[in-house]
Amino acid sequence: PPISGEVNDVNTIIKENNIFYPNVIHPNSQIKQNTAFTIFDNGAIKSIERLRIYDRWGELIWQRENFPSNDVNNGWDGTFRDKAVNPGVFVWVADLLLTDGRKITETGDVTVVE
């Protein structure tokens, strides 16, 4: 049975090339893949060249460069300056290097829930 307030099925947005972008994270979830925002794929991404997270005022609150997809340990864990952010909507921008050699930039938003 689900834990009270638990998000059991996080929705994802698929933009192209079977690349999946979660639109909700639950940092306190007992389901590991729901605890952080990262990008998931089925072999289309060679490298996430840069992933940035912005708050609603446009302030850059997190950034990581040159890391693999599919690993929540490399993703944004819903914190800013080592403190949990308040629940809300955050904007992300991802620069991706695909396995076919193309470079694409994708954007979207992710909601942090308690």
PyMOL commands that set and color helices and strands:
alter all, ss='L'
color gray80, all
select helices_A, chain A and resi 32-34+72-74
alter helices_A, ss='H'
color red, helices_A
select strands_A, chain A and resi 12-14+19-22+24-25+40-41+45-54+60-67+79-80+83-84+88-98+103-112
alter strands_A, ss='S'
color yellow, strands_A
deselect
rebuild
show_as cartoon
